[in-house]
Amino acid sequence: MEVAAAMEILTEESDEVEIYSEPILCKEKAEELLALINLPKGLLPLKDLEEVGYNKTKGFVWLKMRNKIEHKFRAIGRKVSYDTEITAFVEDGRLRRLTGIKAKELMIWVPVHDIFINKQDPGKITFSNITGLSRTFKVSAFESED
């Protein structure tokens, strides 16, 4: 679903919505959001952000970038592709119904549908796709690599 279409469905007059479009502020707000929901700061190494939005009422967030990017998380040796539009529903320690992110497994790109911190082991983070297949890594692998 495109961000514009999702916004139309997920935003009502009574909703508390924040939208930012200045690049430096977008990056700050994306990092603040990750901290707010207790996910590692480096999880979304986004560049050239054009818009960050957060519907607090519904827990829906969207990010728009100028270009699609690929990022390699050196600590786990995995490449991740970030599309120009990323959407998710957020809650403490979790991004669910995620769109716009794919991880490279062997030779294919697999869409990531859910990212969450394991409540029984807060040092672990799990990435799963819509079929239920998942991979778990140490949270420290996704701390900022700046």
Residue pairs with C-beta under 8 A, 6 or more apart in sequence:
1 87
1 99
2 85
3 53
3 62
3 64
3 85
3 87
6 60
6 62
6 87
7 53
7 62
10 55
10 58
10 60
11 17
11 55
12 57
14 57
15 55
15 56
15 57
15 58
16 55
16 56
16 57
17 53
17 54
17 55
17 56
17 57
18 29
18 53
18 54
18 56
19 51
19 52
19 53
20 26
20 29
20 51
20 52
20 53
21 50
21 51
23 48
23 49
23 50
25 52
26 49
26 50
26 51
26 52
26 63
27 46
27 49
29 52
29 54
30 44
30 46
30 49
30 52
30 63
31 41
33 52
33 54
33 61
33 90
34 40
34 41
34 43
34 44
35 41
37 90
37 91
37 92
37 93
37 94
37 95
38 92
38 93
38 117
39 93
39 94
39 95
39 115
39 117
39 125
39 142
40 125
40 139
40 140
40 142
40 143
40 144
41 143
41 144
42 73
42 142
42 143
42 144
42 145
42 146
43 115
43 125
43 142
44 63
44 82
44 86
45 69
45 71
45 82
45 144
45 145
46 63
46 65
46 69
46 82
46 86
47 65
47 67
47 69
48 65
48 66
48 67
48 69
49 63
49 64
49 65
50 64
50 65
50 66
51 62
51 63
51 64
52 61
52 62
52 63
52 64
53 61
53 62
53 63
54 60
54 61
54 90
55 61
58 89
59 89
59 90
59 91
60 87
60 88
60 89
60 90
61 87
61 88
61 89
61 90
62 85
62 86
62 87
63 85
63 86
63 87
63 100
64 84
64 85
65 82
65 84
65 85
65 86
66 84
67 84
68 81
68 82
68 83
68 84
69 81
69 82
70 79
70 80
70 81
70 82
71 79
71 80
71 82
72 78
72 79
72 80
73 79
73 80
73 141
73 142
73 145
74 145
75 138
75 140
75 141
75 142
76 137
76 141
78 103
78 104
79 103
79 104
80 101
80 102
80 103
80 104
80 112
81 101
81 102
81 103
81 104
81 109
82 100
82 101
83 99
83 100
83 101
83 102
84 100
85 99
85 100
86 98
86 99
86 100
86 101
87 97
87 98
87 99
87 100
88 95
88 96
88 97
88 98
88 99
89 95
89 96
89 97
90 96
93 116
93 117
93 119
93 122
94 114
94 115
94 116
94 117
95 114
95 115
95 116
96 113
96 114
96 116
97 113
97 114
98 112
98 113
98 114
98 115
99 111
101 111
101 112
102 109
102 110
102 111
102 112
103 109
103 110
103 112
103 127
103 135
104 110
105 135
110 129
110 133
111 129
111 130
112 127
112 128
112 129
113 128
113 129
113 130
114 126
114 127
114 128
114 129
115 125
115 126
115 127
115 128
116 125
116 126
117 124
117 125
117 126
117 139
118 124
118 125
118 126
118 136
122 139
123 138
123 139
123 140
124 136
124 137
124 138
124 139
125 136
125 137
125 138
125 139
125 141
125 142
126 134
126 135
126 136
127 134
127 135
127 136
127 137
128 134
128 135
